[in-house]
Amino acid sequence: MYDVIVIGAGITGSLLSYRLSQYKLNVLTVERCHDIADGATMANSAIVHTGYDPEDGTLKAKLNVQGARMYEQLTKDLGCVRKVVGAYIAAVGPEEEEKLDVLADRAERRGITHVFLSGEQARTEEPNLSDAVTKVLSFPTTAVIYPWEVAIAAMQASIGNGTELKLDTEVRNIEKKDGFFTIETNQGSFDAKMVINCSGTHADTIARMVSGKVPYHITPRRGEYYVLDQDTNFVHHVIFPVPGKKGKGVLAVPTVYGNVLLGPNSDYCDDPDDNENTVQGLDYVRTEINKTMKNVPFQHAIRTFAGLRPSSSSKDFVIQEYEDAPGFVDVASIESPGLASAPAVAEYVISNFVEKHLSLEKNPDAVMTRKRPLVMAELTPEQRNEAIAKNPAYGRIICRCEQISEGEIADCIHAVCGARSVKGVKKRVRPGMGKCQGGFCEPRVVEILARELKESPLEVVLDGEKSKILESENR
């Protein structure tokens, strides 16, 4: 019998598992995908929003502000990358300038640093800002992170404290019993005193397994992006248009590793797993980005991708316990600013729900920090030579674009909840993230995975079980 089963290992579920692991609890996290952070956490804008946008009185407003302020210490504790880049909300004309005043008022009341700039002032910092932009509201504390890095690091620390993780585990039914729940999955059944539902685009389906009073319906929104290569030097701040009915609009986002994201659009879709790009969606991004930016270097786009946001009929986060299913906690509709809010969501769930059902005693042996893995590109020449002397694999470069060594790839495979797929390696140490998008390094990554996992190259997958890369031997 587990004390808590967390369903979903995206950023929300992983951080919740991490925070629960500081207590003397028996926790299991189940994830239907082949790896941690394969859903909405994998494909988003990667922005830690400061909290000026959500409407007053909402959980989004409360938890966004709190969560954003937690990330500086959280990323230090987990050895993750966080980069403060600042953000500009760019207004075009008097009508949009009035909307900036509303956002500035919210920021003032929430204690969020902000400043107004004229269009001319803003273009001295961002010369590719459109000439049509007349006024900018600047939020200098806006940061970007590597979302899946934080989720993976949190789960690694959690497992170190005793949490169990089961991947490729799909929940098929939940049965309420006297004082506990039985979760039926494709990997067997598990009992728990509490169940916390962090399953993203599938949250309403999971909730309806236990309650007849689910007040929302998930209708995912697809967001599509272009990725520009690191040499463009296109923007230094996150550039937002003035937000509208569809959300924050099409953005230009500098990432922690120097690429730039352009997107997303926001289109509803019926399939909770449909994360394919569309011609219409990408065309929309190309058109809309020109409203705030000029000289957009689409010729330097190295890939496109799409992600799904777990939007619902609720305008707010849905974090609640059902009267007809005490002990089952829904953490749903965690769309933007869900990434920024995630650390605070975890604390909110524990203090408002878990504490009511379970005795929370701190585990004195819990370690809530994680040492950052060795990254050769971050070392001085002297440190690199020392690392290579200890392990020559650190001197064999596999990914030329990102300068990733064989040793780093092997390390991420053998780490706690290590990579088991090409995409898993890519998420952890970045081979395939550069200009060639794996054209040169992916065959070598397949070889290394096969060797380190002691399996045939024919068994190596791109992501899940149904994505094998090689069909047969030809010589």
Summary of the structure (lengths in Angstrom):
residues: 475
radius of gyration: 22.4
end to end distance: 51.1
largest distance: 68.6
contacts: 1696
relative contact order: 0.16
helix: 33%
strand: 24%
